[in-house]
């Protein structure tokens, strides 16, 4: 009888120990699982392709993190952030709009540069061969609105050359300008070199010596009060890393 009781007692201890082990393993697995995090990245429209690619690589190396990008004209994004949009990271197509964000922009760093170029329909049917030709009779030209970096750069070229354009429309992003040209709604537009390269054979490009003197510097910063500050800093580091810089270089961006 005593032997039977002892046997039952040992079995109970084994079951209890197994139960504790199972519980401990579950706790360990639970604590080691990466918490789900959404990183809100607000970036200039001209960065759509490159930042989408960088975000995909960032997610692979950061399990549990989902990068949610918002692309638009830099000036538009600044307004949204100032109105309370939940941005963790902001990347602007010029320093002026980063400055407008004021203290909300934490430790901005230049990560790329860009210059302007003219895009036309394939074959350049209207014979646009210079910045001045954008005012030729019969040429429908579109540009960015001046509050946007691409518009401010275009205005600087106008000032430097003494040529004032008469555009059919002023768009709120460089992407909108490119779309008007590729859709046949405009004969020519002023965009960034990177946008023209990304459009491939959908457009022809025309350079002008005046463009070389106007270089947009792109800054990136975390946003003050970001819900995911640590992850936001890591994303900024990713953009500045050799891998991030290579993605940008492949798209035609210049070095910082």
C-alpha positions in Angstrom: 0.0 0.0 0.0 2.8 2.4 0.9 4.6 1.6 -2.4 1.4 2.4 -4.3 1.0 5.8 -2.5 4.6 6.6 -3.2 4.2 5.8 -6.9 1.2 8.1 -7.1 3.1 10.9 -5.4 6.0 10.6 -7.8 3.6 10.6 -10.8 1.9 13.8 -9.5 5.2 15.5 -9.2 6.2 14.6 -12.7 2.9 15.9 -14.1 3.2 19.1 -12.1 6.8 19.6 -13.3 5.7 19.1 -16.9 2.9 21.6 -16.4 5.3 24.2 -15.0 7.7 23.5 -17.9 5.0 24.0 -20.4 3.9 27.3 -18.8 7.5 28.5 -18.6 8.0 27.7 -22.3 4.8 29.6 -23.3 5.8 32.6 -21.2 9.3 32.6 -22.8 7.8 32.4 -26.3 5.3 35.1 -25.6 7.9 37.5 -24.2 10.3 37.0 -27.1 7.7 37.7 -29.8 8.1 41.1 -31.4 5.3 43.5 -30.6 3.3 44.8 -33.5 4.3 48.3 -34.5 3.1 50.6 -37.2 5.7 53.2 -38.3 4.1 56.2 -40.1 6.6 57.7 -42.6 5.6 60.9 -44.4 7.8 61.5 -47.4 7.9 63.8 -50.5 6.2 62.4 -53.6 9.5 62.1 -55.5 10.6 59.5 -52.9 7.7 57.1 -53.5 9.6 54.3 -55.3 12.8 54.5 -53.3 11.1 54.7 -49.9 8.8 51.9 -50.7 11.8 49.7 -51.5 13.6 50.8 -48.3 10.5 50.2 -46.3 10.2 46.7 -47.6 13.8 45.9 -46.6 13.3 47.6 -43.2 10.2 45.4 -42.5 12.2 42.2 -43.3 14.9 43.1 -40.7 12.4 44.4 -38.1 9.8 41.6 -37.5 6.6 43.0 -36.2 7.1 46.4 -37.8 4.8 47.6 -40.5 5.9 50.8 -42.3 2.9 52.9 -43.4 4.1 55.5 -45.9 2.3 58.7 -46.9 3.6 60.4 -50.1 2.6 63.9 -51.2 4.1 67.4 -51.8 6.4 68.3 -48.9 4.5 71.5 -48.1 1.3 69.5 -48.0 2.8 67.0 -45.6 4.1 69.8 -43.3 0.6 71.2 -43.0 -0.8 67.7 -42.2 1.8 67.1 -39.5 1.3 70.5 -37.9 -2.5 69.7 -37.8 -1.8 66.6 -35.8 -1.2 63.8 -38.4 0.5 60.9 -36.6 3.9 61.0 -38.4 6.9 59.3 -36.9 9.3 60.2 -39.7 9.3 63.1 -42.2 11.4 63.3 -45.3 11.3 66.5 -47.3 12.4 67.4 -50.8 13.9 70.6 -49.6 15.3 72.2 -46.4 12.8 75.0 -46.4 9.8 72.8 -45.7 11.8 70.9 -43.0 12.5 74.3 -41.4 8.8 75.1 -41.5 8.2 72.1 -39.2 10.3 73.9 -36.6 11.0 72.0 -33.3 8.8 69.2 -34.4 11.6 68.1 -36.7 14.2 66.3 -34.5 17.8 66.3 -35.7 17.3 66.6 -39.5 20.0 65.1 -41.7 20.5 65.5 -45.4 20.3 62.1 -47.2 20.1 62.9 -50.9 20.0 65.7 -53.6 18.0 66.2 -56.7 17.9 68.5 -59.7 15.3 69.5 -62.3 14.7 68.3 -65.8 12.0 68.9 -68.5 9.8 65.9 -69.6 7.9 65.8 -72.8 5.8 63.2 -74.6 7.9 60.5 -76.3 9.6 61.9 -79.4 9.3 65.5 -78.1 6.7 66.4 -80.8 6.5 70.1 -79.8 10.3 70.5 -80.1 11.0 71.7 -76.6 14.8 72.0 -76.4 15.4 74.4 -73.5 13.7 76.0 -70.5 12.8 79.0 -72.7 11.0 76.7 -75.1 8.4 76.0 -72.4 6.9 79.3 -73.4 6.7 78.5 -77.1 3.3 79.1 -78.7 1.3 75.9 -78.8 3.2 74.3 -75.9 1.1 73.4 -72.9 3.4 73.4 -69.8 2.7 72.3 -66.3 4.9 72.9 -63.2 4.7 72.5 -59.4 3.1 75.1 -57.2 5.8 77.3 -55.6 5.1 76.2 -52.0 6.2 72.7 -53.0 10.0 72.1 -53.4 9.8 71.4 -57.1 7.9 74.6 -57.6 10.3 76.6 -55.5 13.2 75.2 -57.6 11.5 76.1 -60.8 10.9 79.6 -59.5 14.6 79.9 -58.8 15.4 78.9 -62.3 13.0 81.5 -63.6 14.8 84.1 -61.5 18.2 83.0 -62.5 17.4 83.0 -66.2 15.0 85.9 -66.3 12.4 83.7 -68.0 8.9 83.7 -66.5 6.9 80.7 -67.4 3.2 80.8 -68.2 2.1 77.3 -67.1 -1.4 75.9 -67.9 -1.5 74.6 -64.3 0.5 74.5 -61.1 0.3 71.1 -59.4 0.7 70.2 -55.7 3.3 67.5 -56.3 5.9 66.5 -58.8 4.1 63.3 -59.4 1.0 65.2 -60.5 3.1 67.1 -63.0 4.6 63.9 -64.4 1.1 62.3 -64.6 -0.2 65.2 -66.7 2.6 64.8 -69.2 2.3 61.0 -69.4 -1.5 61.2 -69.7 -1.2 63.6 -72.7 -2.8 66.5 -70.8 0.3 68.6 -71.1 3.1 68.8 -73.7 5.9 69.4 -71.2 6.5 69.6 -67.5 9.3 70.4 -65.1 10.1 67.5 -62.7 13.0 66.0 -60.9 15.7 63.9 -62.7 14.6 60.9 -60.6 10.9 61.2 -61.7 11.9 61.3 -65.3 14.2 58.3 -64.9 11.4 56.4 -63.1 9.0 57.1 -66.0 11.3 55.3 -68.5 10.2 55.4 -72.1 6.9 57.1 -71.2 8.7 60.5 -71.6 11.6 62.2 -73.3 13.9 64.4 -71.2 15.3 67.8 -72.0 18.1 69.4 -69.9 19.0 73.0 -69.6 22.3 74.4 -68.2 20.3 76.5 -65.8 19.2 73.4 -63.9 22.7 72.6 -62.7 22.7 75.6 -60.4 19.6 74.7 -58.5 20.1 71.6 -56.3 17.5 70.5 -53.8 18.8 68.9 -50.7 16.6 66.3 -49.1 16.5 66.2 -45.2 15.0 63.5 -43.0 14.1 63.6 -39.4 12.0 61.9 -36.7 9.0 63.9 -35.6 8.8 65.2 -32.0 6.4 63.1 -29.9 6.5 60.2 -32.3 4.6 57.2 -31.0 7.5 54.9 -32.1 10.6 57.1 -31.5 13.1 54.3 -31.3 11.9 52.5 -34.4 11.7 55.9 -36.2 15.4 56.6 -35.5 16.2 53.1 -36.8 14.4 53.9 -40.1 16.3 57.2 -40.4 19.5 55.2 -39.9 18.3 52.8 -42.6 17.9 55.6 -45.2 21.4 56.9 -44.3 23.0 53.5 -44.4 25.0 52.2 -47.4 22.1 50.0 -48.4 19.6 52.9 -48.3 22.0 55.2 -50.1 22.4 52.6 -52.9 18.7 52.4 -53.4 18.6 56.2 -53.8 21.6 56.3 -56.1 20.1 53.6 -58.3 17.0 55.9 -58.7 19.2 58.8 -59.8 19.4 60.8 -56.6 22.7 62.6 -55.9 24.8 62.1 -52.8 24.1 64.2 -49.7 
